[in-house]
Amino acid sequence: MSDERRIRLSHGFGRMLMVIILTFITTSVGLYLVYSQYQVVRMGYVIDQDLFEYRREMETRKRLQLSIASYKHPEMVPVFAKNHLNMRPPTLNEEFVIPHVKRKLATGKRK
């Protein structure tokens, strides 16, 4: 009878060991799937942040191109000179004279 009892105990131990192994494998697979889903969500947030940054940069680029186009317009040159450079058109009494520079002739003596 002791042999029969020993066989039953070893059978019970084998079943218990199989249940523990299957539980461990199932838990490991579950943890892997949860971690994979976490990584997907995290990468989604990173992509969303990059997409937001890209759209903001594109909006800034459009505004700069519009600004450049407005400065290229011929009528904007006097407005820019007046507002940003504090220039003004001359009055009738003001005269702008460019001095004439005479060239000195080289009269060098060689020794």
Secondary structure as the mmCIF struct_conf table of DSSP 4:
data_model
#
loop_
_struct_conf.conf_type_id
_struct_conf.id
_struct_conf.beg_label_comp_id
_struct_conf.beg_label_asym_id
_struct_conf.beg_label_seq_id
_struct_conf.end_label_comp_id
_struct_conf.end_label_asym_id
_struct_conf.end_label_seq_id
HELX_RH_AL_P HELX_RH_AL_P1 SER A 2 LYS A 72
BEND BEND1 HIS A 73 HIS A 73
TURN_TY1_P TURN_TY1_P1 PRO A 74 GLU A 75
HELX_RH_AL_P HELX_RH_AL_P2 MET A 76 HIS A 84
BEND BEND2 LEU A 85 LEU A 85
BEND BEND3 LEU A 92 ASN A 93
HELX_LH_PP_P HELX_LH_PP_P1 ILE A 98 LEU A 105
HELX_LH_PP_P HELX_LH_PP_P2 GLY A 108 ARG A 110
#
